[in-house]
Amino acid sequence: MTSDAATIRCLCLDVDGVLTDGRLYVDEDGRVTRAFHIQDGLGIKLFRDVLGEVVVISGKASRATEHRLKALGVQHYRLGSADKLTDLQEILGPLGLTLAETAVMGDDWPDAPLMRACAYPLAPADAANEVRQIARYVTRRNGGCGAVREAVEHLLREAGRWEQALGSAVAHDATRA
């Protein structure tokens, strides 16, 4: 399935390897945490302001991820997903959206079925080779290093909505992204 960026109304993101660099930080007590890039946060806000809904689906449940998503105002997410495609379809239905209006950014093999089913597959530069081959756009940045922001900028430019996004960005305090 292919689609023009102008039809994209939803951006679905994986977490580890997309919103993070894929590394898990484990402290002496066994607690796991992740690091998120501030530019990706503003990218998510810009997508929501200009193009539509942001959905996050991850195979891993994480309280740190949940806190970050809430801070960004992401309302639609599934953490600990065993079937990302089914979960995305369950989220899209009530929103009145379809896979034909959805861009998906993934980095590894579990994301491939979801990426193949969507309209506009995206991947960070350091994604698995097979996933990069599926992607319609591969960022220059690695996952967790601003790749989501770059992908959002690509979609905004391709959709002819870049100037609108710039106006929206001025309204956001980047330090809060």
N, C-alpha and C positions, 0 to 999 in steps of 0.2 A: 504494500500500500504506500503510495506517495502522496504528498500534499504540499501545497504552497504554504510558506510561513504565514501568509496573511490569514489563513484559515485556523491557525493554532489559537486555542482558547484555554488550554490547560498544559501545564508543565509538570511532569512527574519525575521525581528525582529519587535515586538510590542514596544511601547515606555513606557507608564505608567505601572509599575509593572515588566518590563523587563529591559529597559535601565535606569529606575528610580525606586525608592523604592515605587512608587505609590502615594506618598504624593504630594499635591499641596500646594505651599506656596503662600498665598494671602496677599499682603501688604495693608496698610490703604487706598490706592487709588483703590483697587480692582484688581491690576495687579497680574497675576498668573505667577509663575516661578517654575522651577524644578531643581533638582540637578542630575548630571551625574557622574558616577564613572570613574576615570582616567584609571583603568585597563580595563574596557570595551572598551575604546577608542583604546587602543593598540590591544586588541583582534580583533576588527573590522578591523584594519589595517593589522594584520597578516592574517586574513581570506582572505582579498582582495589580498594580496601579494602572497599567497600560493594556495588557493583553488578557488577563483572566485569572484563573485559579491555579494555585500551586498545590500539588499533592506529593507527599513523601511516602515511599514504601521501602521498608528495609527488612531483610531476613533476620536481623538482630534487634531484640528489644533493648533499649537503653534509656535510663532516666535522664542522662546528660543530653541525649538527642532530643528527648521530649521537652526538656527545659528550653533548649535552643529553638526548637520549632515554635513553642508558645511565645518566646520572646520576639520572634519574627512575625507573629500573627498567622502562622500556618495552621489552619483549622482542620485540614483533611490529611490524615496520615495513618499508616498502619505500621507498627513496629512489631517484629517477631513474625513476619508474614511467611507462611509456608507455600503460598501460591500467589505470586505478585500480580499475575494477569487477572485472576478472579477478584482479588482484592481491589485492584484499580477499577474494574468494571462495576463492582458494587459501590464504589465511591462516586464514579461518574454518573451513574443512572439518576440518582436523586438531584444531582446538579444540572441535569438536562444536557450533559456533554457526552461525546462519543470518542472512541479511539481515533476516529478520523479527524478530530480536532485537537489531538494530544501529541505533544512532543515528550519523549522519554529520554532521560540521560542515565546511562548505566556504564559500568566498567568491567564486569566479569560475566562469566557464563550464565549464572542464574538470571541475569538481566536480559539475556538474548531473546527469549520468547516474548517478553513484554516489548522489547524494542522492535521486533519484527511485526508485532501486531499494531503498533501505533503509526501515526502519520509521519512523524518527523523524528527519527532516532538520532541521538547525540551521544558523544563519548569524549571523555577527557583524553589527553595525549598519552597517558600511561595506562590506558585500558588494555585489557587482553586483546591480542591481535584479532581474534575472531570477532570480538565486539566492535573494534574499530572498523572492520570490514562491513559490518551491518550499518554503521552510522552514516547518516547523510552529511553530518558535519562533525569533525574531530577538532577539538580545541588545541591550541598551542600550549596551553597551561595544563599541568597535571591536576588530578583530583585533589581537592583540599587546598589548592593554591590559586583559587580564583577561576577555576574552569567553569563553574556554574555562571558566574558573572559574564565571562566571555561568551558562553552559549546564549545567554539571555540577550546580550548586545547583538549577537549575530541574528537572532530571531527578530529583534526589534528593527534592525536595519533592513532585513529581508522583507519584513512586513510593511516597510515604509512608515514606521512609527517612531523613528529615532528622535526626531525633534520633540515629539510629545514626551518621550522618555526623559530627555534632557530637562524639560520643564518640571517634570515630576521629581527628578533627582534633586533639584534645587530645594524642593520642599522637605526633603529628608535630611536629617542630621546623620552623616555617614558614621559618626562615632557610635550611633545607636543601632547600626545595622548589625 
